[in-house]
Amino acid sequence: SQQYAIAIQAQVTRNWLRPPTARPGLKCTLRIVQIPGGEVISANIAGSCNGDEATRRSLIAAVERTGTLPYRGFEDVFEREIDFNFRYDGD
């Protein structure tokens, strides 16, 4: 489960076009709905997020740009709806 979260974080971070207003210490919880196989159906901010509106939109776009989350090898921890805690602590 921890490895799954790390894999998702890495994939979303690679697809994130960080806006200039995003600051180190960013913490946002995103709710991601996916289907078996990892294809993302929807993503939105769920709960706390200390980023501004541009940063929030950029995180949702990063998840959508990812398209398919890691799945193979994580079938036993797969959930259709996940709350994913995105963190950014600087470059």
C-alpha positions as CSV (number, residue, x, y, z in Angstrom):
1,S,0.0,0.0,0.0
2,Q,2.9,2.4,0.9
3,Q,4.6,1.5,-2.4
4,Y,1.4,2.1,-4.3
5,A,1.2,5.6,-2.8
6,I,4.8,6.3,-3.7
7,A,4.2,5.1,-7.3
8,I,1.2,7.4,-7.7
9,Q,3.1,10.3,-6.2
10,A,5.9,9.8,-8.7
11,Q,3.6,9.5,-11.7
12,V,1.5,12.5,-10.8
13,T,4.6,14.6,-10.0
14,R,6.1,13.8,-13.5
15,N,2.9,15.0,-15.1
16,W,2.6,18.2,-13.0
17,L,3.2,21.5,-14.7
18,R,4.0,23.4,-11.5
19,P,2.6,27.0,-11.6
20,P,4.9,29.8,-10.3
21,T,2.6,30.2,-7.3
22,A,3.2,26.7,-6.0
23,R,5.3,26.8,-2.8
24,P,7.3,24.2,-1.0
25,G,5.3,22.7,1.9
26,L,2.3,22.2,-0.4
27,K,-0.1,19.5,0.8
28,C,-3.3,18.7,-1.1
29,T,-5.7,15.8,-0.8
30,L,-7.1,14.7,-4.1
31,R,-10.0,12.2,-4.6
32,I,-9.3,10.1,-7.6
33,V,-11.8,7.7,-9.2
34,Q,-10.4,5.0,-11.4
35,I,-11.4,1.8,-13.0
36,P,-9.6,-1.6,-12.8
37,G,-6.5,-1.2,-14.9
38,G,-5.8,2.2,-13.3
39,E,-7.6,4.5,-15.9
40,V,-8.5,7.8,-14.2
41,I,-12.2,8.7,-14.5
42,S,-12.1,11.8,-12.4
43,A,-10.0,13.8,-10.0
44,N,-10.8,16.7,-7.7
45,I,-9.6,18.4,-4.5
46,A,-11.1,16.6,-1.5
47,G,-10.4,18.0,1.9
48,S,-7.4,20.2,2.8
49,C,-5.2,21.9,0.3
50,N,-2.9,24.8,1.2
51,G,-2.3,25.8,-2.5
52,D,-3.9,28.6,-4.4
53,E,-6.5,28.2,-7.1
54,A,-3.9,27.9,-9.9
55,T,-2.0,25.2,-8.0
56,R,-5.2,23.3,-7.3
57,R,-6.2,23.3,-11.0
58,S,-2.7,22.2,-11.9
59,L,-2.8,19.2,-9.6
60,I,-6.1,18.0,-11.0
61,A,-4.8,18.5,-14.5
62,A,-1.7,16.5,-13.6
63,V,-3.8,13.5,-12.5
64,E,-5.9,13.8,-15.6
65,R,-2.8,14.0,-17.8
66,T,-1.4,10.9,-16.1
67,G,-4.4,9.0,-17.7
68,T,-3.6,5.7,-16.1
69,L,-2.3,5.2,-12.5
70,P,0.0,2.3,-11.6
71,Y,-2.0,-0.9,-11.5
72,R,0.0,-4.0,-12.4
73,G,1.5,-5.4,-9.2
74,F,-0.9,-3.3,-7.1
75,E,-4.1,-5.3,-7.8
76,D,-4.4,-6.4,-4.2
77,V,-4.4,-2.7,-2.9
78,F,-6.4,-1.3,-5.8
79,E,-9.5,0.8,-4.8
80,R,-11.9,2.4,-7.3
81,E,-11.9,5.6,-5.2
82,I,-8.8,6.8,-3.5
83,D,-7.9,9.9,-1.5
84,F,-4.3,10.7,-2.5
85,N,-2.2,13.0,-0.5
86,F,0.0,15.1,-2.8
87,R,3.1,16.7,-1.3
88,Y,5.5,19.2,-2.7
89,D,8.6,20.1,-0.7
90,G,10.6,22.0,-3.3
91,D,12.9,20.9,-6.1
